[in-house]
Amino acid sequence: MSTDRGAAVRAYLGALQDELCAAFAAADGTREFVRDPWERSSADTLSGNGVTAVLEDGALFERGGVALSDVQGSKLPPAATARNPHLAGRSYRAMGVSVVMHPRSPQVPTSHMNVRFFSAGDVWWFGGGFDLTPYLPYEEDALLWHRAAAAACAPFHPGLYARMRQTCDEYFFLRHRGEARGIGGLFYDDLNAETPEFGMPWERCFELMRAVGAQYLAAYRQIVQARRALPYGERERHYQLYRRGRYVEFNLVFDRGTLFGLQSGGRTDAILMSMPPAVAWAYRSPDAQLDARLLPLLTTQRGRDWLGGSSGATATGT
């Protein structure tokens, strides 16, 4: 990978972090992101730098994290080589921005977005995507979200959204429970010029990274604005805390980004900033009626044609 390419991606990721922090702090109106710059010495097996930006205890966002990292290592960890065994033992550079926003209100869904770039010698690839985790679901939010996902993919290949949506559905799935983490979106990994059917030159892959970042912010900001003032009570709040436990399960058991960070010796607190700030654990669900609204969505959404659905305001939440 050329130095110029790495510098271009790093510059974009820094600008994206700034844009996201400014937008979400403005939406919250009561808290700013606290930025924690960090650097690791080149004497370590893992070296690099970044900025972990965290907003906590806001009026809108109970916790929000926007993390920028740019690290280099002498040996790819197992989370990276499991899908690319031919790269085992190679040195690498990995950079990206990862976002998780946990709103205080159960009416507003949790959102996640990640864009990343890896290089290992002469091999490079892009990855990323975004997904949405509602607690009191609204069908029109899911439609908006998937239309944004389709818009991010449209300039690149007519079948790209369908493939990345399918990959997202398969990835963000709690297999031991038989339910999705949320209503999906986009997810892709190992995208480069050699990717079967969807391979693109470096410049086009970089354009897709920027499209994912832009569509995520626009769609989530619109959903937050529509839901933030809706009323809720202790019943809905307790259910939200219970359902957040599923988010923790996924991140600790399945999430490759979490595993990559921990296996590569990354900063533990920054890696785990994606966890919700408050969770209620229970042996059984505290609310069968709210389950009846949410669970059918999570157990059937993987095969649902969101782009062909109604755009009307058919709320399935309270």
Secondary structure, DSSP 8 states (H G I E B T S, - for coil): --HHHHHHHHHHHHHHHHHHHHHHHHHHSS---EEEEEEE-TTSSEEEEEEEEEEES-SSEEEEEEEEEEEEESS--HHHHSS-GGGTT--EEEEEEEEEEEESSTTS-EEEEEEEEEEETTEEEEEEEEEEE-SS-BHHHHHHHHHHHHHHHTTT-TTHHHHHHHHHHHHSEETTTTEESSS-EEEEEEESTTSTTT---HHHHHHHHHHHHHHHHHHHHHHHHHHTT----HHHHHHHHHHHHHHHHHHHHT-HHHHHHHHTT--HHHHGGGS-S-----SS-S-HHHHHHHHHHHHHGGG--GGGS--S--B---
